[in-house]
Amino acid sequence: MSLYRIKKGVLTFSPAYFALAMSTGIIAIASNMLGYAELARFFFILNNLEFGILTLILIIRLIYFFSSFREDLSSHAEGAGFLTIIASACILGTEYALLTSDAIFSKVLWYFSILSWVLIVYSFFILVTIRKKKPTLENGINGSWLLFVVSVQALSILGNFVAPSLRTSPEASAFVNLFFYLLGVLFYLVVIGIIFYRTTFFPMKANEFKPSYWIDMGAAAITTLAGTMLVTHLDIITPFRDFIPTIKVLTVFFWIAGSWWIPAILVLEIWRHLKVGVQYKSGYWCLVFPLGVYTVCTWHLSEVLQLPFLKSISRVSIYLAWLVWVIVFIGMLREIVRVFSYRKRPAFNKN
């Protein structure tokens, strides 16, 4: 293992690689929800390891390659990928709440995520706004922009779990979680319109359809999940009960939106593979996460609406989520072996 390859790997470390921890985490939650406790425990332990390694690499890159870090953060195509840090931390915190009842660590991750969200969101927005040279719409926008939605809804979800351990009043914590949820709704409606406009009115080559476009579905699914969590928790807080019917309507709306995207993106994914072939890229973890969160949100939607037949969808989709996770994980391991066993200095794939 050469020092050059390690430095090159840190330098080109994709900001979206925290989607690996997002995917493993949501698979752990889905497995636990469906009664596969041992499997959930395995994914939970692995997720802690993944999150720790990714955080260490990110810190090293921030310290030793700050200019490259800043360049990615100010990039229209890459910068939104940093929001996977917030989402993965919130999902890990939710795992601790569900699998270990560790309220302290869940709360630490929630506070860390809020601080990171503020720093990353406003830094990214300001940097791309003041940037002199800006890409065209077709080159600057992609599915990763919907991580604005995923990250803020992940904050709302974890916030519901940590609320009882906070020193604030139930009304205050409920307002914060509602704030994040509705902000996520706003982000989705804004960004999905731009993405729909880009994909339908501008030419798109097969290699331009990146796995991040699966977040079109994943962002709607996690908004559904956040809505079901709010409905459950707001029911015991009198000032917010009037919001529940509206949130239920929005929850069904986003589940329908996420479901609609699945066949459309699946066909486009097949089209891309037929044109450019199959090669592992870190962006494929943005494909795994939506499958896991769709499984979880459908199950919770079934309970909130008291529609048991919806749970059959989750019982099937969990197998697909497991399968895709295994395939992408094997692809990642093969890529790691290939990179560090290659004699010449390789070019790293960031996407």
matplotlib code that plots the C-alpha trace (Angstrom):
import matplotlib.pyplot as plt

x = [0.0, 1.9, 1.8, 1.0, -2.2, -3.3, -2.7, -4.4, -7.4, -7.7, -7.3, -10.0, -12.3, -15.8, -17.9, -20.8, -19.1, -21.0, -23.9, -22.2, -23.0, -26.5, -27.3, -25.9, -27.7, -31.1, -30.7, -30.1, -33.2, -35.3, -34.0, -34.8, -38.2, -39.1, -37.8, -34.4, -32.7, -29.3, -29.0, -29.8, -27.1, -24.6, -25.4, -25.4, -21.9, -20.6, -22.2, -20.4, -17.1, -17.9, -18.9, -15.8, -13.5, -15.2, -15.1, -11.4, -10.7, -12.8, -10.9, -7.5, -8.7, -10.0, -6.6, -4.1, -6.1, -8.3, -8.1, -9.4, -12.1, -13.2, -13.2, -15.6, -17.8, -18.1, -18.9, -22.5, -22.0, -20.2, -20.9, -24.3, -22.7, -21.3, -24.9, -24.6, -22.5, -25.6, -27.9, -25.5, -25.0, -28.7, -29.4, -26.7, -28.2, -31.6, -30.0, -28.7, -32.2, -33.9, -31.3, -29.6, -31.8, -28.7, -30.3, -27.0, -25.1, -28.3, -28.5, -24.8, -25.2, -28.3, -26.5, -23.4, -25.7, -27.5, -24.2, -22.8, -26.0, -25.8, -22.1, -22.4, -25.7, -24.9, -21.3, -22.4, -25.1, -22.9, -20.0, -22.0, -23.8, -20.7, -18.8, -17.9, -17.8, -20.9, -21.9, -24.9, -28.0, -27.5, -24.0, -24.6, -27.8, -28.2, -30.0, -27.5, -29.2, -32.0, -29.7, -30.9, -34.2, -32.7, -30.4, -33.1, -35.7, -33.1, -32.7, -36.5, -36.6, -33.8, -35.2, -38.4, -36.3, -34.2, -37.0, -37.8, -34.2, -33.9, -34.3, -36.6, -40.4, -42.2, -43.8, -40.4, -38.8, -42.0, -41.8, -38.1, -38.9, -41.9, -39.6, -37.1, -39.9, -41.6, -38.3, -37.6, -41.0, -40.1, -36.6, -38.2, -40.8, -38.1, -35.3, -37.4, -39.0, -35.5, -34.4, -37.5, -36.9, -33.3, -34.1, -37.0, -35.9, -32.1, -30.2, -29.0, -26.3, -26.3, -23.2, -24.8, -27.6, -25.8, -26.9, -27.6, -30.9, -32.2, -32.4, -35.5, -37.2, -35.2, -35.9, -39.7, -39.4, -37.6, -40.0, -42.8, -40.9, -40.4, -44.1, -45.2, -42.8, -44.3, -47.9, -47.0, -45.2, -47.5, -50.6, -49.6, -48.8, -52.1, -51.0, -49.9, -52.7, -54.3, -51.3, -51.8, -54.4, -52.3, -49.1, -51.0, -52.0, -48.5, -47.2, -49.4, -48.5, -44.8, -45.1, -47.0, -44.3, -41.6, -43.4, -44.0, -40.2, -39.2, -40.1, -39.0, -35.5, -35.2, -35.7, -33.2, -30.7, -31.0, -30.6, -27.4, -25.9, -26.7, -24.9, -21.9, -21.6, -21.3, -18.4, -18.4, -18.6, -19.2, -22.4, -24.0, -24.6, -27.1, -29.0, -29.0, -30.3, -33.6, -34.5, -33.9, -35.8, -38.7, -39.0, -39.1, -41.4, -43.9, -44.1, -44.6, -47.2, -49.1, -49.3, -50.2, -53.0, -54.0, -53.6, -52.0, -51.7, -48.9, -46.6, -46.5, -44.5, -41.9, -41.7, -40.7, -38.6, -36.3, -35.0, -34.2, -32.5, -30.3, -29.4, -28.4, -26.4, -24.5, -23.8, -22.6, -20.5, -18.8, -18.1, -16.6, -14.3, -13.2, -12.4, -10.4, -8.4, -7.9, -6.7, -4.2, -2.9, -2.4, 1.3, 0.9, -0.5, -4.3, -6.9, -9.5, -13.2, -15.0, -18.5]
y = [0.0, 3.1, 6.4, 8.1, 6.1, 7.0, 10.7, 10.5, 8.8, 11.4, 14.3, 12.9, 11.7, 12.3, 14.4, 12.2, 9.0, 9.4, 8.0, 4.6, 5.2, 6.5, 3.3, 0.9, 2.8, 2.8, -0.9, -1.5, 0.4, -1.4, -4.8, -4.1, -2.8, -6.0, -8.3, -9.2, -8.2, -10.0, -8.6, -5.2, -5.5, -6.5, -3.5, -1.2, -2.3, -1.9, 1.5, 2.7, 1.5, 3.1, 6.5, 6.5, 5.8, 8.3, 11.0, 10.4, 10.7, 13.9, 15.5, 14.7, 16.1, 19.3, 19.8, 18.9, 19.5, 22.5, 24.1, 21.0, 20.7, 24.3, 23.7, 20.8, 22.7, 25.6, 23.2, 23.1, 19.5, 18.3, 20.6, 19.3, 15.9, 17.2, 17.1, 13.3, 14.0, 15.4, 12.7, 9.8, 11.3, 11.6, 8.1, 6.7, 8.7, 7.2, 3.7, 4.4, 5.5, 2.4, -0.4, 0.7, 3.3, 5.5, 8.9, 10.6, 9.7, 10.2, 13.8, 14.4, 13.4, 15.6, 18.7, 17.8, 17.5, 20.8, 22.6, 20.8, 21.6, 25.3, 25.4, 23.3, 24.6, 28.3, 27.9, 26.0, 28.4, 31.5, 30.0, 29.0, 32.4, 34.5, 32.3, 34.2, 31.3, 29.2, 26.1, 25.8, 24.3, 20.9, 20.7, 22.2, 20.5, 16.8, 14.6, 15.4, 18.8, 16.9, 16.1, 19.5, 17.6, 14.4, 16.1, 18.4, 15.6, 13.4, 16.2, 16.2, 12.4, 12.2, 15.3, 13.4, 10.6, 12.9, 15.4, 13.6, 14.0, 17.7, 20.3, 22.4, 22.1, 19.5, 22.4, 23.9, 20.7, 19.9, 23.3, 22.7, 19.3, 20.8, 23.6, 21.1, 19.0, 22.0, 23.4, 20.0, 20.1, 23.6, 22.4, 19.4, 21.4, 23.9, 21.5, 18.8, 21.3, 22.4, 18.8, 17.9, 20.9, 19.9, 16.2, 16.9, 20.1, 19.7, 16.9, 14.2, 11.7, 8.3, 9.0, 12.2, 10.2, 9.6, 7.4, 10.5, 10.9, 8.1, 10.7, 12.0, 9.1, 8.9, 12.6, 12.0, 8.8, 10.3, 13.2, 10.6, 9.0, 12.4, 13.1, 9.8, 10.5, 14.0, 12.6, 10.2, 12.6, 15.7, 13.8, 14.2, 17.9, 19.9, 23.1, 21.1, 18.7, 20.9, 20.3, 16.5, 16.3, 18.5, 16.5, 13.3, 14.6, 15.7, 12.4, 10.5, 13.0, 12.4, 8.7, 8.8, 11.1, 8.7, 5.7, 7.4, 8.0, 4.4, 3.0, 6.1, 6.1, 2.4, 2.5, 5.4, 3.4, 0.4, 2.7, 4.2, 0.7, -0.4, 2.6, 3.0, -0.3, -1.1, 0.3, 0.9, 4.5, 6.0, 7.6, 4.1, 4.4, 7.1, 4.3, 2.0, 4.6, 5.3, 1.6, 1.3, 4.5, 3.6, 0.3, 2.1, 4.9, 2.6, 0.5, 3.6, 5.0, 1.8, 2.2, 5.9, 5.4, 2.0, 0.3, -3.1, -4.0, -1.5, -3.5, -6.2, -3.7, -3.3, -7.0, -7.3, -4.2, -5.1, -8.0, -5.7, -3.3, -6.1, -7.4, -4.0, -3.1, -6.4, -5.8, -2.2, -3.2, -6.0, -3.5, -1.1, -3.7, -4.8, -1.1, -0.7, -3.8, -2.7, 0.7, -0.4, -3.4, -1.5, -0.9, 2.3, 5.4, 5.1, 7.8, 7.7, 7.8, 10.5, 10.0]
z = [0.0, -1.2, 0.6, -2.8, -3.2, 0.4, -0.2, -3.6, -2.0, 0.7, -1.8, -4.2, -1.4, -2.7, -0.3, -1.2, 0.2, 3.5, 1.5, 2.3, 6.0, 5.2, 3.2, 5.8, 8.6, 6.9, 6.1, 9.8, 10.7, 8.1, 9.2, 12.8, 11.9, 10.1, 12.9, 11.6, 14.9, 14.3, 10.8, 12.1, 14.8, 12.1, 9.9, 13.0, 14.1, 10.5, 10.2, 13.3, 11.7, 8.3, 9.9, 12.0, 9.0, 6.8, 9.5, 10.0, 6.2, 6.0, 9.0, 7.4, 4.1, 5.8, 7.6, 4.8, 1.6, 2.6, -0.9, -2.5, 0.2, -0.4, -4.2, -3.9, -1.4, -3.9, -6.8, -8.1, -9.1, -6.0, -3.1, -2.2, -1.6, 1.8, 3.1, 3.3, 6.4, 8.2, 7.0, 7.9, 11.4, 12.0, 10.8, 13.1, 15.9, 15.1, 15.2, 18.7, 19.8, 18.3, 18.8, 22.1, 23.7, 24.0, 24.3, 25.1, 22.0, 19.9, 21.3, 20.7, 17.0, 16.7, 18.0, 15.8, 12.8, 13.4, 13.6, 10.6, 8.6, 9.3, 8.3, 5.2, 3.8, 4.2, 3.1, 0.0, -0.9, -0.4, -2.3, -5.3, -5.3, -5.3, -7.7, -10.8, -13.3, -13.1, -15.0, -17.3, -15.8, -17.4, -16.0, -12.6, -11.3, -10.5, -8.0, -5.2, -4.7, -3.2, -0.3, 1.0, 1.6, 2.9, 5.4, 6.9, 7.1, 8.8, 11.4, 11.9, 12.4, 14.9, 16.6, 17.4, 19.1, 21.2, 22.2, 25.5, 26.7, 25.8, 28.5, 26.4, 26.6, 24.4, 22.5, 21.7, 20.5, 18.5, 16.8, 15.8, 14.3, 12.5, 11.2, 9.7, 8.2, 6.5, 5.3, 3.7, 2.0, 0.6, -0.6, -2.4, -4.2, -5.4, -6.3, -7.9, -10.3, -11.5, -11.9, -13.8, -16.1, -16.6, -17.5, -19.8, -21.6, -22.0, -23.8, -21.4, -22.4, -20.7, -18.7, -17.4, -15.7, -12.4, -9.6, -7.5, -9.5, -7.3, -4.6, -6.5, -5.0, -1.8, -0.8, -1.2, 0.8, 3.7, 3.7, 4.0, 6.9, 8.7, 8.3, 9.9, 12.8, 13.3, 13.2, 15.9, 18.2, 17.7, 18.7, 22.4, 22.1, 22.1, 20.3, 17.3, 16.9, 14.3, 12.0, 11.9, 9.1, 6.9, 7.6, 6.8, 3.4, 2.7, 3.9, 1.4, -1.3, -0.9, -0.8, -4.1, -5.5, -4.4, -5.8, -9.1, -9.5, -9.1, -12.6, -14.3, -12.7, -13.0, -16.8, -17.1, -14.9, -17.3, -20.3, -18.8, -18.1, -21.6, -23.0, -20.8, -19.0, -15.3, -13.2, -9.5, -8.4, -4.9, -6.2, -6.3, -2.5, -3.5, -5.1, -2.1, 0.4, -1.4, -1.4, 2.3, 3.3, 1.0, 2.9, 6.2, 5.2, 3.7, 6.8, 9.0, 6.6, 6.9, 10.7, 10.6, 8.1, 9.5, 6.1, 6.7, 3.0, 2.5, 4.8, 2.1, 0.0, 2.8, 3.2, -0.5, -0.9, 2.1, 0.0, -2.9, -0.5, 0.9, -2.5, -3.9, -0.8, -1.1, -4.8, -4.3, -1.2, -3.1, -5.9, -3.4, -2.0, -5.4, -6.3, -3.1, -3.9, -7.5, -6.5, -3.9, -5.9, -9.2, -9.9, -11.8, -10.3, -10.9, -11.5, -8.8, -9.5, -7.5, -8.9]

ax = plt.figure().add_subplot(projection="3d")
ax.plot(x, y, z, "-o")
ax.set_aspect("equal")
plt.show()
